[in-house]
Amino acid sequence: MAKYIIMPKLGFNMDQGTVVQWLKKEGDTIEERQEVLEIETDKTVMPVEAPCSGILRKILVAEGEVVPVTLPIAIIGDKKEDISQMMEAAYQKLGKKEVIEALKEVTPVIEKKLTLEPRKEAEKRISPRARRKAKELGIRIERLTSNHSVSTISEKDVLAYHKTHQGKISTEDQVDKRILYTGMRKIIGDRLSQSKFTAPHIYFTVSVDMSKVIDILNKFNQSDEKRISINDFLVFTVAKALTEQPNINCSLIGEEIVYHKNINIGVAVALEEGLIVPVIKNANKKSLSILSKEIKKLIKLARERKLLPEDYQGGTFTISNLGMYGIENFTAIINPPEAAILAIGAVKRVPVVIEEERLEKIGIRSLMKVTLSVDHRLIDGATAAIFLKQVKDYLEFPEGLVL
């Protein structure tokens, strides 16, 4: 009996996915749990497995299309099985009225021989590499298909078309490349825009003397095979401060302010496609060395686009560190539904006034600026200031921490 392959819901916040690449073509024999296609969520690219064994009878959604979760994207069935009703029902759910009309107009014989989706037929004549190159160069698919009579358009054809038509762009409007504002980039943009314009952000900045932390890490890393970074130490310290200032560890969910028992700290990781935030669960219950290993593992998976939904969901507080890029100070947008985010700047050796035995003198210290952004609907200024002071105290006097 024929079955649909549906767009899976891979996480609580996922409401749609993009078909990145079909790994199988219509007519291929497929085994149950065999990977059939790859989809892109707001965070990662994941394979989708076949729900049963059979033949891939119909691909309902082309590469690059965005589909709401749980809707059908393909049909698997026996070779001679009548899937016409399943196709019509699927196209109805997908909102493809023009395809439904085409299905009604053709005879069963023609239906078996022709593709009944004229608009998608053009797209299927383009190789995956050619489609990606067209997207990169900002060339519309229909322009390519209307200018080529070959059975399949290759990447070479796309480059030739681009070279031919490039001169039509005015000298004042030269374009290096065009990238559609879709997928991960758009989802991040929409969420952060909503956060920025919905949650009243308030910011608090302090300078932290990191000299003692650096000394500790230098000693720690002499004998440890896996080096502990300043970022690792920050996650460890923030987790400790959150246990003592639990009113920061909250979220606005619906009409309720939810105070979380677990301390799950997200670490922002920059990718070419956008920002992703893998989450270290129960960070306050882990030693510095264990935290460091887990952070490195998650960052590696994030850069390889191999994170699972549970790896980036459930955060209660986020740290965004741009110090490695030399950024001294910045303000970060809160990652909803969380109520706070800590922005970390670069550690700089600067001259400062030091008081010793009631005497002031100039000394060189390693200073780092940190800025706390909070949702002022949930967190008062005094609460935020006390938390940030707690973080500063732990970093400047780390001997009180059990590493």
N, C-alpha and C positions, 0 to 999 in steps of 0.2 A: 504494500500500500504506500502510495506516494506521501512524502512529508516535506514540509517547508524547512528551509534553513532560515532562522530569524536573526535579526540584529540583536545580539545579546545585551543584557543589562549587567555590566561588569562592576557596578558600584552604586551606592545609594544616590549619589549626585549625578550619575550619568543618565541623560535623557535622549541622547542621540549619538550616532557614530558615523564615521566616514569610511566608505569602502576604498581601501588603498590599492589593493591588488588581488585579482583572482588568480589563485594558484592552480586551478583546474579550469578546463573549458567545457562547454556543452558537449555531451556525448561521452565524456570520460567516465570510466568505472571508478567508483569510490568506495572505500571501506569505512565502516563505522569508526568514528573518532579520528579519521584522517583529516589533516588540515586542508581546508578548501579555499580559504581566502584570508586576507589580513585586513583588519579594521583599525581605525585610529579613533581613540577617545580623546577627551580633553587633556590627557596626561601621557598616553603611551600608545604604541602600536602592538596589537595582540592578534594572534591567529584564531580563526574560528574553525571548529571541528565539525565534521559531518555527524548529524544525529542518528544516522542509520547507514547501512550499506545499500548500494544501488547505482544508478546512472544519473549523472548531473543532467537532468532533462531541460531545465530552463534557468538562465541567469536573469533575474528580474531587475537588478540594479547595476548600473555601470560603475566602473572605477571613477572615483571622485565625487560620487553622489553622497549626500548626507541623508541619513534615514533615522527616524525615531526608533527607540528601542522597542523590541518585541514585534516589529513589523516584518513580513516575509521578504527575503532578498534572493531566494533561489528555491528550486524544487528538485528533490531527489525522488526517483521512482523507477519502476520497471521499464524496459524498452518499449513495450507495446501498450502501456497504461495510458488511458485517456486523462490528461491533466488540464484540459481546456477550462473546466469550471474552477479549478484551483488557480489557474492563471488569471482568469477574470476577477475572481475574488481578491487575489493578491494585488492586482493593479488598481482595484477599487480602493483598497486600504492605503495604497501608496499615492493615491490621488492622480493617477496617470490616465485621465479620461480619453486622451487621444488614442492611447493604445487599446483601450476597451472598445472604442469605435472601430478600430482596425480589426480587432478580433471578430466583431460581429459581421464585418463586410466580406471576409474571405471565406472560402470553402474549406472543409476539413483537409482536402488533398493539398491545397495551397498552403494551409497552415503547417503541414508537416515539412514542406520544402522551403518556405520562406520565413525570414525573421519578421515577426509581427509587431515590431517596435521600430518604426521608421526613424525616429529621432535617435535612438540608441544604435541603430544599424550603422550610422555614420561614425559614431564614436568607436564601434568595434573594429572599424577598418584601420584604426590607428594603433600601432604597437605601443606597449606600455612605456618604453623609453621615449618614443616620439611624443606621447601624451604629456609626460613629465616635462620634456623640453619645451613644448608649446605653452604649458602652464608657467614655466620659468620665464619665458620670453613675452608672456602676455598676449599670445596669439589665440584667438577664438577658434574652437574646434570646427565650427561650421564654415569658417573661411577656408580652412585647409581642405575639407571634404568637397567643397564646391569648386575648388580649383584643381582637383586631382581626380583622375579617372582610374588610377591604379587600384588593385585590390586591397593593398595594405600600404599605409603611409608610414615611412620610416623616419628615424631621427634625422637622417640626411635630407629628407624632403622638407622637414620643418626648418632646418637651418637654411636651406636654399630659399624657402619662402620668406624667411626673416631677412635675408640678405637683399632680396629683390625689393621688398617693401619698406626697408629701413629708411630709404631716402625720402619717403613721404612724410616723415616726421620733421617738423621745422627745426632749424638750427637752434632756436631759443628753447626748444622743448625736447632735447635729446634725453633718451631714457636708457639707463644701464640695464635694468631688468624690471619686470613686473611680477609681483607675487600676490595671488588672491588672498584677501583678508578673510580666511576661513579656518576651519579646524581648530587646532590647539591655540593658535595666536588669537583668533576671534573670541574663543571661549574665555581665555584669560582676560582679554580686554573688556569683555562684557561684565565679568565678575568684579574686576577691580574698579571699573567705572561705577558699578552699582554700589560698591563699598565706599568709594570716595565721595559720591554725591548723596548717599543715604546715611552713612554713619558720620557724625560730626567728629572729625579727627582733632586731637589735641596732642601736642608734641612736647617732650621733655628731653633736654640734652645735658650730659655731664661729661667731663674729661676724667679718664681713669688712668692712674699710674700703674702700668703693667710690668714694672721692673721686677717685682718679686715673682710674678707668674712666669716671666721669661726665665728667671734663674731656676725655678723649679723644673720647668720643661727641659732646660738644657741639661740638668742633672738626670732627670727621668729618662731622657732619650739617649743617654750615653750607653745604657745597658739594655734598653728595650729594642727588640727587632722591629716592632711596629711603632713608628714615631707618633707621638701625641702632638697634635696641632693646637694652636691658640683657639681655633674654632671648636675643637673637641672640649677644651677646658671651659669655653663659654657655655656650651650646652650643659655641661655638668654643673656649672655655677648657677645658671638660670633655673635649672631643675630644683636645686637646693633652695633658691630664693622663693620659688613658687610654692614650695611646701610650707614656707613661713608666711607667705602673703597669698593665700588661696583665693582672695577676691579678684585677683588678676586672671586667674585660670577659669574663665567663664565664656559663655557664648549667648547670643540672642537667637533663640530658635522659636519662630512664630511669635507669640505674645509672651514668651517666658524667658527670663534670664536663668540660664542653666549653669550651675557651678559644678565643675567636673571633679570627680574624685581622683581619676587618673591624670597624670601629667604626661601628655604626649606632645613632644616638641618637634615642630617641623623645621627642616633646614633647607632654605631656598637654594636651588641649583639652577644655574643659567644654562640653557640649551640653545641651539641655533633657532629652533622653532618657538622658543618662549621660555617661560619660567615654570619649573616643577618643584614641588615641595614634598620630598619623602619625609615620613614621620617616624621618629624614634619613640616607641611606645614605652610607657612607664619609666621614663628617663630618670626619675628620682630614685628608683630602686636599683640602679646599675652603677657599678664602679666606673672610674674614669677610663680604665683600659678596655673594659667591655663596651662602653659607649663609643670609644674611638673606633674599635673594630666594626661595630654596627654602622656607624656613620659612614665610614669608608666603603663598606659593602653597598649601602643604599645609594651613595653618590655614584659608584661604579655602575650599578644597575640602571640608575636614572640616565646616565650618559649613553648607555647602550640601548636605551628605550626598552628595558626588560622589567620594569617595575610592575608588580601586580597591584590591583586596586587596593588591597589591604595595606600596601606599602606607603600609600600617599593619602589615606583617608583617616579620619578620627583625630586630627590635630587639635590641640587646645591652645597652643602658643607657637609663634614662629620667630626664627632668627634669620635675618638676611645680612650676610657678610660680604661687603665689597672692598674690604681692606686689602685683599690680594691684588686689586687693580689700582691701588694707590689712592682710592677715594677717601678723603679725610672725614667727610661728614655728609649725611644725606637723611632724608625722611622717607620711610617706607609706608606703602598703603597696606592697611590691615587685610589679612586673608580671611574672608568671611567663611563660616559664621563666628570666627574667633573675635576676641575683643581687644587684642593687643599684638604688636610685633616690635621686635628690637632690631634696629639698624646698627651695624657695626662698621666703623671706619678703620683706616690703616693705623698701625702703631708707628709713631714718629718720635725720633730722638730730638727733644727740644729743651732749651734752657728754662728752668722754672725757679721760683723763689722757694727755698726750703728753710723751715724753722727748726733749729736744733739747739737745745738748751737755752731757749729764749732769745737766740740770735738768728738773724736772717742772713742767708747766703744764697748765691746762685749755683744751681747744680744742674746736671744733665739727667733727664729722666725719659723713660719710654712711655709716652702718653697716647691714649686711644680715646676717641670720642664715640659715645654710644647715644643713640636717640631712640626713645620709647614713644611709639604712636599708640594711643588708646582710643577706643570708642567712648566718647564722653557721655553717651546715654547710659552706659553700664558702669563706667569707672570714673570716680571723682579724681580731681587733680591731686589731692592730698594722698589718696591711695596709690596713685601712680608714682608720686614722688617718693613715698616710703619704699616701694618696691625697687625703684631704681637706685636709691641709696643703699639698699640691702645688697644689690648686685655689685655696686661699686665697692662696698666694704669687703665683701668676700674676695674680690679681685685684688684689692690693695693689701689685704691681710689674709692670704690664702692658707696660712699655717693653721687656721681654725677649721679647714675642710678636711674630711677623711677621704683621701683619694683612693 
